[in-house]
Amino acid sequence: MGPKAVLIKGGHLPSEQLVDTLMIAGGEEMQIKSTRIESKHTHGTGCTMASALAVGLARGESTELAFSHAHAFVRSAILHAPGFGAGNGPLGHSAAWASQKV
């Protein structure tokens, strides 16, 4: 019963270095550090990260590998954002997916 892990995204913190953290049941913690990508098109990063993590787990990946793949996918989706709208636009999910070696 209950969650096996909790994901904490670091993208909203005011820093050039971002830290995404995965707290795993039993006290284990995994962090992925990366540099901020300057883009206003980041709408949906949390939902995308959680969904990509779930896909990795459903594919049978370890929690750690699924987290790493999800993080890479979100970074790619930010880099491939289509640039829609004047505000925070969506990520480039399809371009990011196509660029991944699935």
MMTF fields as JSON, N, C-alpha, C and O atoms, coordinates in Angstrom:
{
  "mmtfVersion": "1.0.0",
  "mmtfProducer": "UNKNOWN",
  "numBonds": 407,
  "numAtoms": 408,
  "numGroups": 102,
  "numChains": 1,
  "numModels": 1,
  "chainsPerModel": [1],
  "groupsPerChain": [102],
  "chainIdList": ["A"],
  "bondAtomList": [4, 2, 8, 6, 12, 10, 16, 14, 20, 18, 24, 22, 28, 26, 32, 30, 36, 34, 40, 38, 44, 42, 48, 46, 52, 50, 56, 54, 60, 58, 64, 62, 68, 66, 72, 70, 76, 74, 80, 78, 84, 82, 88, 86, 92, 90, 96, 94, 100, 98, 104, 102, 108, 106, 112, 110, 116, 114, 120, 118, 124, 122, 128, 126, 132, 130, 136, 134, 140, 138, 144, 142, 148, 146, 152, 150, 156, 154, 160, 158, 164, 162, 168, 166, 172, 170, 176, 174, 180, 178, 184, 182, 188, 186, 192, 190, 196, 194, 200, 198, 204, 202, 208, 206, 212, 210, 216, 214, 220, 218, 224, 222, 228, 226, 232, 230, 236, 234, 240, 238, 244, 242, 248, 246, 252, 250, 256, 254, 260, 258, 264, 262, 268, 266, 272, 270, 276, 274, 280, 278, 284, 282, 288, 286, 292, 290, 296, 294, 300, 298, 304, 302, 308, 306, 312, 310, 316, 314, 320, 318, 324, 322, 328, 326, 332, 330, 336, 334, 340, 338, 344, 342, 348, 346, 352, 350, 356, 354, 360, 358, 364, 362, 368, 366, 372, 370, 376, 374, 380, 378, 384, 382, 388, 386, 392, 390, 396, 394, 400, 398, 404, 402],
  "bondOrderList": [1, 1, 1, 1, 1, 1, 1, 1, 1, 1, 1, 1, 1, 1, 1, 1, 1, 1, 1, 1, 1, 1, 1, 1, 1, 1, 1, 1, 1, 1, 1, 1, 1, 1, 1, 1, 1, 1, 1, 1, 1, 1, 1, 1, 1, 1, 1, 1, 1, 1, 1, 1, 1, 1, 1, 1, 1, 1, 1, 1, 1, 1, 1, 1, 1, 1, 1, 1, 1, 1, 1, 1, 1, 1, 1, 1, 1, 1, 1, 1, 1, 1, 1, 1, 1, 1, 1, 1, 1, 1, 1, 1, 1, 1, 1, 1, 1, 1, 1, 1, 1],
  "groupList": [{"groupName": "MET", "atomNameList": ["N", "CA", "C", "O"], "elementList": ["N", "C", "C", "O"], "formalChargeList": [0, 0, 0, 0], "bondAtomList": [1, 0, 2, 1, 3, 2], "bondOrderList": [1, 1, 2], "singleLetterCode": "M", "chemCompType": "L-PEPTIDE LINKING"}, {"groupName": "GLY", "atomNameList": ["N", "CA", "C", "O"], "elementList": ["N", "C", "C", "O"], "formalChargeList": [0, 0, 0, 0], "bondAtomList": [1, 0, 2, 1, 3, 2], "bondOrderList": [1, 1, 2], "singleLetterCode": "G", "chemCompType": "PEPTIDE LINKING"}, {"groupName": "PRO", "atomNameList": ["N", "CA", "C", "O"], "elementList": ["N", "C", "C", "O"], "formalChargeList": [0, 0, 0, 0], "bondAtomList": [1, 0, 2, 1, 3, 2], "bondOrderList": [1, 1, 2], "singleLetterCode": "P", "chemCompType": "L-PEPTIDE LINKING"}, {"groupName": "LYS", "atomNameList": ["N", "CA", "C", "O"], "elementList": ["N", "C", "C", "O"], "formalChargeList": [0, 0, 0, 0], "bondAtomList": [1, 0, 2, 1, 3, 2], "bondOrderList": [1, 1, 2], "singleLetterCode": "K", "chemCompType": "L-PEPTIDE LINKING"}, {"groupName": "ALA", "atomNameList": ["N", "CA", "C", "O"], "elementList": ["N", "C", "C", "O"], "formalChargeList": [0, 0, 0, 0], "bondAtomList": [1, 0, 2, 1, 3, 2], "bondOrderList": [1, 1, 2], "singleLetterCode": "A", "chemCompType": "L-PEPTIDE LINKING"}, {"groupName": "VAL", "atomNameList": ["N", "CA", "C", "O"], "elementList": ["N", "C", "C", "O"], "formalChargeList": [0, 0, 0, 0], "bondAtomList": [1, 0, 2, 1, 3, 2], "bondOrderList": [1, 1, 2], "singleLetterCode": "V", "chemCompType": "L-PEPTIDE LINKING"}, {"groupName": "LEU", "atomNameList": ["N", "CA", "C", "O"], "elementList": ["N", "C", "C", "O"], "formalChargeList": [0, 0, 0, 0], "bondAtomList": [1, 0, 2, 1, 3, 2], "bondOrderList": [1, 1, 2], "singleLetterCode": "L", "chemCompType": "L-PEPTIDE LINKING"}, {"groupName": "ILE", "atomNameList": ["N", "CA", "C", "O"], "elementList": ["N", "C", "C", "O"], "formalChargeList": [0, 0, 0, 0], "bondAtomList": [1, 0, 2, 1, 3, 2], "bondOrderList": [1, 1, 2], "singleLetterCode": "I", "chemCompType": "L-PEPTIDE LINKING"}, {"groupName": "HIS", "atomNameList": ["N", "CA", "C", "O"], "elementList": ["N", "C", "C", "O"], "formalChargeList": [0, 0, 0, 0], "bondAtomList": [1, 0, 2, 1, 3, 2], "bondOrderList": [1, 1, 2], "singleLetterCode": "H", "chemCompType": "L-PEPTIDE LINKING"}, {"groupName": "SER", "atomNameList": ["N", "CA", "C", "O"], "elementList": ["N", "C", "C", "O"], "formalChargeList": [0, 0, 0, 0], "bondAtomList": [1, 0, 2, 1, 3, 2], "bondOrderList": [1, 1, 2], "singleLetterCode": "S", "chemCompType": "L-PEPTIDE LINKING"}, {"groupName": "GLU", "atomNameList": ["N", "CA", "C", "O"], "elementList": ["N", "C", "C", "O"], "formalChargeList": [0, 0, 0, 0], "bondAtomList": [1, 0, 2, 1, 3, 2], "bondOrderList": [1, 1, 2], "singleLetterCode": "E", "chemCompType": "L-PEPTIDE LINKING"}, {"groupName": "GLN", "atomNameList": ["N", "CA", "C", "O"], "elementList": ["N", "C", "C", "O"], "formalChargeList": [0, 0, 0, 0], "bondAtomList": [1, 0, 2, 1, 3, 2], "bondOrderList": [1, 1, 2], "singleLetterCode": "Q", "chemCompType": "L-PEPTIDE LINKING"}, {"groupName": "ASP", "atomNameList": ["N", "CA", "C", "O"], "elementList": ["N", "C", "C", "O"], "formalChargeList": [0, 0, 0, 0], "bondAtomList": [1, 0, 2, 1, 3, 2], "bondOrderList": [1, 1, 2], "singleLetterCode": "D", "chemCompType": "L-PEPTIDE LINKING"}, {"groupName": "THR", "atomNameList": ["N", "CA", "C", "O"], "elementList": ["N", "C", "C", "O"], "formalChargeList": [0, 0, 0, 0], "bondAtomList": [1, 0, 2, 1, 3, 2], "bondOrderList": [1, 1, 2], "singleLetterCode": "T", "chemCompType": "L-PEPTIDE LINKING"}, {"groupName": "ARG", "atomNameList": ["N", "CA", "C", "O"], "elementList": ["N", "C", "C", "O"], "formalChargeList": [0, 0, 0, 0], "bondAtomList": [1, 0, 2, 1, 3, 2], "bondOrderList": [1, 1, 2], "singleLetterCode": "R", "chemCompType": "L-PEPTIDE LINKING"}, {"groupName": "CYS", "atomNameList": ["N", "CA", "C", "O"], "elementList": ["N", "C", "C", "O"], "formalChargeList": [0, 0, 0, 0], "bondAtomList": [1, 0, 2, 1, 3, 2], "bondOrderList": [1, 1, 2], "singleLetterCode": "C", "chemCompType": "L-PEPTIDE LINKING"}, {"groupName": "PHE", "atomNameList": ["N", "CA", "C", "O"], "elementList": ["N", "C", "C", "O"], "formalChargeList": [0, 0, 0, 0], "bondAtomList": [1, 0, 2, 1, 3, 2], "bondOrderList": [1, 1, 2], "singleLetterCode": "F", "chemCompType": "L-PEPTIDE LINKING"}, {"groupName": "ASN", "atomNameList": ["N", "CA", "C", "O"], "elementList": ["N", "C", "C", "O"], "formalChargeList": [0, 0, 0, 0], "bondAtomList": [1, 0, 2, 1, 3, 2], "bondOrderList": [1, 1, 2], "singleLetterCode": "N", "chemCompType": "L-PEPTIDE LINKING"}, {"groupName": "TRP", "atomNameList": ["N", "CA", "C", "O"], "elementList": ["N", "C", "C", "O"], "formalChargeList": [0, 0, 0, 0], "bondAtomList": [1, 0, 2, 1, 3, 2], "bondOrderList": [1, 1, 2], "singleLetterCode": "W", "chemCompType": "L-PEPTIDE LINKING"}],
  "groupTypeList": [0, 1, 2, 3, 4, 5, 6, 7, 3, 1, 1, 8, 6, 2, 9, 10, 11, 6, 5, 12, 13, 6, 0, 7, 4, 1, 1, 10, 10, 0, 11, 7, 3, 9, 13, 14, 7, 10, 9, 3, 8, 13, 8, 1, 13, 1, 15, 13, 0, 4, 9, 4, 6, 4, 5, 1, 6, 4, 14, 1, 10, 9, 13, 10, 6, 4, 16, 9, 8, 4, 8, 4, 16, 5, 14, 9, 4, 7, 6, 8, 4, 2, 1, 16, 1, 4, 1, 17, 1, 2, 6, 1, 8, 9, 4, 4, 18, 4, 9, 11, 3, 5],
  "groupIdList": [1, 2, 3, 4, 5, 6, 7, 8, 9, 10, 11, 12, 13, 14, 15, 16, 17, 18, 19, 20, 21, 22, 23, 24, 25, 26, 27, 28, 29, 30, 31, 32, 33, 34, 35, 36, 37, 38, 39, 40, 41, 42, 43, 44, 45, 46, 47, 48, 49, 50, 51, 52, 53, 54, 55, 56, 57, 58, 59, 60, 61, 62, 63, 64, 65, 66, 67, 68, 69, 70, 71, 72, 73, 74, 75, 76, 77, 78, 79, 80, 81, 82, 83, 84, 85, 86, 87, 88, 89, 90, 91, 92, 93, 94, 95, 96, 97, 98, 99, 100, 101, 102],
  "secStructList": [7, 7, 7, 1, 3, 3, 3, 3, 7, 7, 6, 6, 1, 1, 1, 1, 3, 3, 3, 3, 3, 3, 3, 3, 6, 6, 6, 3, 3, 3, 3, 3, 3, 3, 3, 7, 7, 7, 7, 1, 7, 7, 5, 6, 2, 2, 2, 2, 2, 2, 2, 2, 2, 2, 2, 2, 2, 2, 6, 6, 7, 7, 2, 2, 2, 2, 2, 2, 2, 2, 2, 2, 2, 2, 2, 2, 2, 2, 2, 6, 7, 7, 7, 7, 1, 1, 1, 1, 7, 5, 7, 7, 2, 2, 2, 2, 2, 2, 2, 1, 7, 7],
  "xCoordList": [0.846, 0.0, 0.892, 1.97, 0.425, 1.156, 2.162, 2.381, 2.767, 3.713, 5.03, 5.478, 5.638, 6.962, 8.061, 9.213, 7.677, 8.647, 7.905, 6.723, 8.635, 8.092, 9.081, 10.278, 8.577, 9.393, 9.276, 8.175, 10.421, 10.46, 11.253, 12.463, 10.549, 11.21, 11.819, 11.261, 12.962, 13.637, 13.568, 14.273, 12.761, 12.75, 12.22, 12.531, 11.428, 10.868, 11.754, 11.438, 12.837, 13.749, 14.613, 14.994, 14.923, 15.697, 17.195, 17.942, 17.626, 19.028, 19.368, 18.495, 20.628, 21.077, 21.234, 21.116, 21.507, 21.603, 20.293, 19.805, 19.74, 18.485, 18.785, 19.698, 18.008, 18.157, 16.783, 15.905, 16.599, 15.391, 15.724, 16.783, 14.825, 15.081, 13.993, 12.807, 14.406, 13.48, 13.731, 14.791, 12.751, 12.825, 12.17, 10.991, 12.927, 12.445, 12.15, 12.89, 11.067, 10.676, 11.871, 12.631, 12.022, 13.148, 14.272, 15.293, 14.105, 15.084, 16.092, 16.908, 16.059, 16.99, 16.609, 15.427, 17.604, 17.379, 18.264, 19.441, 17.687, 18.45, 18.26, 17.142, 19.351, 19.271, 19.908, 20.901, 19.295, 19.878, 20.042, 19.071, 21.276, 21.576, 21.8, 22.412, 21.293, 21.457, 21.406, 21.027, 21.788, 21.718, 20.362, 19.75, 19.919, 18.644, 18.705, 19.699, 17.638, 17.469, 16.609, 15.477, 17.132, 16.367, 15.254, 15.502, 14.037, 12.864, 11.632, 11.535, 10.692, 9.42, 8.422, 7.306, 8.822, 7.929, 8.181, 8.775, 7.707, 7.926, 6.623, 6.642, 5.507, 4.213, 4.04, 4.093, 3.838, 3.603, 4.82, 4.79, 5.89, 7.093, 6.859, 7.368, 6.104, 5.846, 5.02, 5.34, 3.961, 3.108, 3.888, 3.741, 4.714, 5.517, 6.531, 6.724, 7.184, 8.178, 7.515, 8.027, 6.386, 5.686, 5.214, 5.325, 4.696, 4.215, 5.37, 5.263, 6.454, 7.616, 8.202, 8.648, 8.202, 8.669, 7.767, 8.252, 6.465, 5.511, 5.692, 5.593, 5.954, 6.184, 7.419, 7.397, 8.487, 9.699, 9.455, 9.925, 8.72, 8.406, 7.543, 7.747, 6.568, 5.702, 6.495, 6.133, 7.575, 8.434, 9.36, 10.081, 9.342, 10.17, 11.517, 12.364, 11.732, 12.99, 13.034, 11.996, 14.242, 14.391, 13.909, 13.838, 13.584, 13.142, 14.211, 13.897, 15.461, 16.559, 16.713, 16.902, 16.632, 16.765, 15.57, 15.736, 14.377, 13.175, 13.266, 12.864, 13.783, 13.966, 14.959, 14.716, 16.055, 17.063, 16.502, 16.727, 15.777, 15.171, 14.107, 14.022, 13.307, 12.269, 12.892, 12.408, 13.952, 14.653, 15.188, 15.029, 15.811, 16.349, 15.238, 15.401, 14.109, 12.984, 12.453, 12.178, 12.305, 11.794, 12.769, 12.339, 14.055, 15.033, 14.928, 14.969, 14.794, 14.652, 13.358, 13.337, 12.279, 10.987, 11.037, 10.387, 11.8, 11.968, 12.743, 12.373, 13.813, 14.632, 13.867, 14.174, 12.87, 12.085, 10.717, 9.83, 10.542, 9.25, 8.895, 9.756, 7.625, 7.231, 7.13, 7.07, 7.108, 7.061, 5.689, 5.573, 4.639, 3.274, 2.963, 3.408, 2.209, 1.666, 2.661, 3.864, 2.117, 2.935, 3.358, 4.278, 2.697, 3.024, 3.863, 4.639, 3.686, 4.396, 3.753, 2.66, 4.439, 3.903, 4.21, 4.918, 3.676, 3.854, 5.234, 5.973, 5.546, 6.781, 6.636, 5.531, 7.755, 7.748, 7.793, 8.816, 6.676, 6.631, 6.964, 7.778, 6.357, 6.559, 7.973, 8.559, 8.527, 9.898, 10.88, 11.859, 10.595, 11.46, 11.393, 12.418, 10.191, 10.016, 10.752, 11.41, 10.638, 11.273, 12.794, 13.475, 13.331, 14.785, 15.35, 16.565, 14.499, 14.947, 15.174, 14.505, 16.101, 16.336, 15.439, 15.84, 14.23, 13.244, 13.31, 12.56],
  "yCoordList": [-1.179, 0.0, 1.243, 1.256, 2.267, 3.53, 3.573, 2.58, 4.727, 4.899, 4.183, 4.06, 3.715, 3.092, 4.142, 3.919, 5.302, 6.375, 7.701, 7.739, 8.79, 10.139, 10.939, 10.955, 11.598, 12.399, 13.871, 14.397, 14.525, 15.959, 16.642, 16.452, 17.448, 18.176, 19.463, 20.105, 19.844, 21.05, 22.205, 23.195, 22.133, 23.152, 24.508, 25.498, 24.594, 25.888, 26.655, 27.787, 26.057, 26.754, 27.733, 27.444, 28.882, 29.914, 29.616, 30.199, 28.718, 28.334, 27.885, 27.424, 28.017, 27.521, 26.006, 25.345, 25.455, 24.002, 23.467, 23.928, 22.495, 21.876, 20.52, 19.819, 20.158, 18.854, 18.209, 18.685, 17.128, 16.316, 15.18, 14.562, 14.91, 13.921, 12.858, 13.167, 11.616, 10.504, 9.869, 9.294, 9.981, 9.38, 8.007, 7.898, 6.977, 5.605, 5.036, 5.282, 4.276, 3.672, 2.952, 2.278, 3.104, 2.499, 3.49, 3.141, 4.724, 5.767, 6.022, 6.937, 5.24, 5.471, 6.748, 7.069, 7.472, 8.727, 8.747, 8.393, 9.163, 9.312, 10.735, 11.25, 11.373, 12.732, 12.771, 12.098, 13.586, 13.886, 15.39, 16.137, 15.831, 17.255, 17.613, 16.858, 18.782, 19.245, 20.769, 21.399, 21.342, 22.791, 23.181, 22.426, 24.362, 24.888, 25.143, 25.656, 24.782, 25.114, 26.364, 26.355, 27.433, 28.685, 28.555, 28.561, 28.439, 28.309, 28.666, 28.319, 29.361, 29.612, 28.502, 28.494, 27.578, 26.502, 25.243, 24.266, 25.314, 24.227, 23.757, 23.084, 24.112, 23.722, 22.202, 21.635, 21.558, 20.119, 19.278, 18.061, 19.891, 19.103, 18.074, 16.956, 18.433, 17.492, 16.301, 15.156, 16.574, 15.489, 14.605, 13.383, 15.227, 14.47, 13.598, 12.439, 14.147, 13.372, 12.175, 11.058, 12.404, 11.316, 10.254, 9.058, 10.679, 9.729, 8.933, 7.719, 9.6, 8.907, 7.92, 6.837, 8.289, 7.386, 6.147, 5.021, 6.369, 5.254, 4.335, 3.115, 4.908, 4.094, 3.213, 2.025, 3.796, 3.011, 1.859, 0.745, 2.128, 1.069, -0.013, -1.202, 0.408, -0.552, -1.415, -2.56, -0.848, -1.602, -2.562, -3.335, -2.516, -3.424, -2.854, -3.58, -1.56, -0.943, -0.819, -0.763, -0.778, -0.515, 0.913, 1.729, 1.204, 2.562, 3.579, 4.647, 3.256, 4.182, 4.429, 5.569, 3.364, 3.523, 4.274, 5.129, 3.965, 4.664, 6.154, 6.986, 6.496, 7.896, 8.585, 9.706, 7.933, 8.497, 8.719, 9.767, 7.737, 7.868, 8.967, 9.729, 9.052, 10.086, 11.473, 12.383, 11.636, 12.92, 13.307, 14.45, 12.368, 12.628, 12.98, 13.865, 12.288, 12.561, 13.977, 14.676, 14.41, 15.762, 16.81, 17.799, 16.615, 17.579, 17.662, 18.753, 16.522, 16.514, 17.193, 17.917, 16.961, 17.576, 19.098, 19.821, 19.582, 21.036, 21.585, 22.612, 20.9, 21.35, 21.333, 22.113, 20.447, 20.321, 20.99, 20.7, 21.881, 22.556, 23.31, 23.958, 23.229, 23.86, 25.379, 26.022, 25.968, 27.424, 28.028, 29.173, 27.282, 27.797, 28.815, 28.668, 29.832, 30.766, 31.792, 31.706, 32.769, 33.846, 33.573, 34.214, 32.632, 32.296, 31.035, 30.728, 30.31, 29.036, 28.003, 27.509, 27.686, 26.756, 25.314, 25.032, 24.398, 22.973, 22.479, 23.15, 21.306, 20.629, 19.999, 19.881, 19.6, 18.915, 17.408, 16.767, 16.853, 15.422, 14.527, 13.613, 14.771, 13.859, 13.964, 12.951, 15.153, 15.309, 14.664, 14.039, 14.83, 14.216, 12.71, 12.036, 12.167, 10.721, 10.185, 9.146, 10.902, 10.459, 10.476, 9.685, 11.377, 11.491, 10.446, 10.251, 9.775, 8.764, 7.437, 7.129, 6.666, 5.314, 4.37, 3.854, 4.149, 3.323, 1.899, 1.054],
  "zCoordList": [0.0, 0.0, 0.0, 0.595, -0.669, -0.698, -1.83, -2.523, -2.006, -3.117, -2.858, -1.718, -3.935, -3.861, -4.019, -3.645, -4.586, -4.801, -4.951, -5.293, -4.685, -4.842, -5.68, -5.393, -6.713, -7.617, -7.233, -7.07, -7.09, -6.773, -7.874, -7.995, -8.681, -9.773, -9.255, -8.366, -9.808, -9.363, -10.332, -10.134, -11.362, -12.406, -12.013, -12.676, -10.956, -10.565, -9.585, -9.221, -9.165, -8.255, -9.044, -10.178, -8.462, -9.178, -9.168, -8.384, -10.031, -10.086, -11.5, -12.237, -11.876, -13.181, -13.162, -14.193, -11.955, -11.84, -11.279, -10.247, -11.973, -11.545, -10.939, -11.375, -9.93, -9.296, -9.218, -8.498, -9.959, -9.855, -8.897, -9.003, -7.97, -6.921, -6.932, -7.05, -6.81, -6.672, -5.304, -5.059, -4.429, -3.096, -3.196, -3.534, -2.907, -3.058, -1.674, -0.721, -1.573, -0.298, 0.316, -0.379, 1.608, 2.307, 2.531, 3.125, 2.066, 2.329, 1.232, 1.349, 0.168, -0.931, -1.67, -1.794, -2.157, -2.88, -4.11, -4.052, -5.214, -6.453, -6.945, -6.953, -7.356, -7.892, -9.275, -9.552, -10.133, -11.434, -11.503, -11.384, -11.696, -11.796, -13.253, -14.008, -13.638, -15.012, -15.024, -14.037, -16.146, -16.286, -16.871, -17.625, -16.508, -16.978, -18.477, -18.99, -19.17, -20.587, -20.623, -20.138, -21.191, -21.251, -22.276, -23.481, -21.792, -22.646, -21.833, -20.656, -22.462, -21.783, -22.105, -21.584, -22.954, -23.389, -22.55, -23.006, -21.32, -20.371, -19.726, -18.695, -20.331, -19.763, -19.856, -20.948, -18.73, -18.707, -18.38, -18.568, -17.894, -17.607, -16.501, -16.584, -15.477, -14.382, -14.824, -14.504, -15.557, -16.071, -17.037, -17.028, -17.865, -18.822, -18.104, -18.471, -17.081, -16.325, -15.646, -15.716, -14.994, -14.299, -15.293, -15.021, -16.43, -17.442, -18.039, -18.217, -18.345, -18.907, -17.895, -18.272, -16.625, -15.574, -15.504, -15.393, -15.57, -15.541, -16.744, -16.613, -17.905, -19.113, -18.919, -19.243, -18.392, -18.154, -17.199, -17.426, -16.132, -15.174, -15.816, -15.572, -16.647, -17.329, -18.32, -18.592, -18.848, -19.771, -19.039, -19.669, -17.707, -16.919, -16.52, -15.998, -16.758, -16.344, -14.823, -14.163, -14.28, -12.852, -12.587, -13.506, -11.353, -10.995, -11.372, -11.898, -11.108, -11.393, -12.888, -13.311, -13.694, -15.145, -15.721, -16.591, -15.247, -15.711, -15.386, -16.199, -14.22, -13.822, -14.753, -15.202, -15.039, -15.931, -17.338, -17.942, -17.851, -19.184, -19.201, -20.164, -18.157, -18.08, -18.063, -18.737, -17.306, -17.236, -18.62, -19.05, -19.303, -20.648, -21.625, -22.465, -21.519, -22.413, -22.211, -23.186, -20.955, -20.68, -21.213, -21.807, -21.015, -21.545, -23.07, -23.638, -23.723, -25.172, -25.605, -26.6, -24.858, -25.187, -25.028, -25.783, -24.055, -23.907, -25.101, -25.671, -25.474, -26.609, -27.924, -28.826, -28.049, -29.274, -29.185, -29.988, -28.214, -28.054, -29.333, -29.929, -29.761, -31.024, -30.958, -32.006, -29.786, -29.676, -29.857, -30.296, -29.529, -29.663, -28.572, -27.434, -28.918, -27.94, -27.44, -27.689, -26.725, -26.181, -24.747, -24.239, -24.092, -22.7, -22.631, -23.536, -21.532, -21.385, -22.293, -22.017, -23.37, -24.345, -24.006, -23.039, -24.806, -24.558, -24.974, -25.695, -24.504, -24.88, -26.255, -26.785, -26.822, -28.107, -27.907, -28.148, -27.463, -27.139, -28.325, -28.195, -29.467, -30.598, -31.149, -31.532, -31.196, -31.681, -30.711, -31.117, -29.414, -28.416, -28.489, -28.383, -28.67, -28.768, -29.982, -29.911, -31.106, -32.337, -32.219, -32.871, -31.387, -31.253, -30.291, -30.247, -29.524, -28.563, -29.27, -30.256, -28.775, -29.28, -28.484, -27.441, -28.981, -28.26, -28.727, -28.239]
}
